[in-house]
Amino acid sequence: MHPFGVPIGVWINAFLTLCILSFLYKDNPFFRFAESLFAGMSLGYYIGIVTENTLRPNLFRPLAQNFWGNVLLLIPMALGIMLYFRYIPSVAWLARIALAVYIGYYVGVYLMQKLHGDILFQSRDTIVSLRAGGVDTLWNIIVMVGVFSVLIYFYFSAEHKGALGKVSKLGIYFLMISFGASFGYTIMARISLLMGRFSFLVNTWLRPIISS
Amino acid sequence: MDIQKLLYIDRRIIYLLVAIGALIPIIRPIGLPVVPTAPVKGLFNKIDTLGPDDAVMISFDYGPSSEPELNPMAAAILRHLFIRKVRVLVVAIFPLGGVSMAIQQLERVSQEFDLQYGVDYVNLGYKDGGQAPMKAMGVSIHDVFPADVDGRPTDEMSLIQQVVNYDDIDVVISLATGVIGEWWANLINAQFGVDVAVGCTAVSAPKYYAYLRSGQMIGLLGGLKGASEYEKLLIDRYPEARELYGKPEEAKKSAITGMDVQSIVHVIIIAFIIFGNTMYFALRRSQRR
């Protein structure tokens, strides 16, 4: 179906886009309808994608093809099912076992990830040479002063007055510059989203209607 | 005119002006210049050294909500890889739309080249669990993805037979919204030593500079600006890319065209910031009197 030379899917897309953009004027039922539809569809999509891309190839199919060869897969399957036992009061305690395994695994991964990937790398990169030469020396001094003053700002075991207060205030300036950069990038991102929707409305929806 | 009224101008007037500013370049593109920066060149130059014996993994870690920023990035990087005949493995770690974005972009770009599925590129689809499949791919990609996005067994594909784990991959590129791009840098680069580059939404770009500076990433494409810089490098370097981006349909979707909108809207926002501050100080001055 192509009313006015445009596929029906594009019409639905354009209608929902306008529903969402209508919130800029004020809250209204069209916006709430589109918002609820989006939330519901996202959940449905997630369930479908996990079933098709994870459960089927990594669990159901291996068990169906070679049950005894993949019998160990029954353990994660059982743990997954146990998570839902929390809705049955008499066996709700079983969900805690599955949750404990889940938390234990991810705490282990996160711990090493943060230590190895963040703290060590970033600390090493903060220990910079002050004899690098030229502009590099200046940048390294700024990095060193910035890290030191921001760390002092987050040091709460002593009152921020005197020298400590001044360094802490310098830390606030560094933080404000960082927030400013983030805010600038955020504006850029939001404008990109607006541009994406406007580009769709103009080039995919309106132009074919006008030219048909 | 009353300064108070000007200071508390209806926000919908600002929305309207931004909308007009955004619509003008979409209807009639201006073609403002784009200058590539070092973080973008980092990834471009790396890919420029790769060839048919090399393999790159692209992780689609974004959904439709980040499409306007990351789709042009995905298209430009895929085109660069396919022009250089680099083998490409596509995965998705982001649940809400990552795999759909991957299918869409691969369908769009792969038809522009003479490619064989399973040999030159493969779409392995989505895998749930975040860091778990990412770490497990360090041992065996096939074990994590026994089937591709359409359910075809991957052990029959020559690409998966040759590329066993991260040791056989030259660069991992994460096109990311949210935190997943960080995981590639602070988990996969840190623990497996594979080169990582991230193309991210502009909102999350500032935090990635720390990883870029520390050497955990070889390149960074921040938002639409990063995508436009990559397109510019590609167009300047490869005549076939110039031909592709010269087509009217592709030009409309390109990040370079999108940067016209960014520039005009930024001017409007800066004008309002100056206007708001001027009115604020004028009001304060008049109150002192």
Interface residues (C-beta under 8 A of the other chain):
Chain A: L24 Y25 S42 Y45 Y46 I49 V50 E52 N53 T54 R56 P57 N58 R61 P62 Y105 Y106 V109 Y110 M112 Q113 K114 H116 G117 D118 F121 Q122 R124 D125 S178 A181 S182 Y185 T186 I187 M188 A189 I191 S192 L193 L194 M195 G196 R197 F198 S199 V202 N203
Chain B: R12 Y15 V18 A19 A22 L23 I26 I27 S65 E67 P68 E69 P95 L96 G97 V99 G125 Y126 K127 D128 G129 Q131 A132 K135 V144 F145 P146 A147 V149 G151 W183 A185 N186 L187 N189 A190 Q191 T201 A202 V203 A205 P206 A210 Y211 R213 S214 G215 Q216 G222 G223 L224 K225 K252 K253 G258 V261 Q262 V265 H266 I269
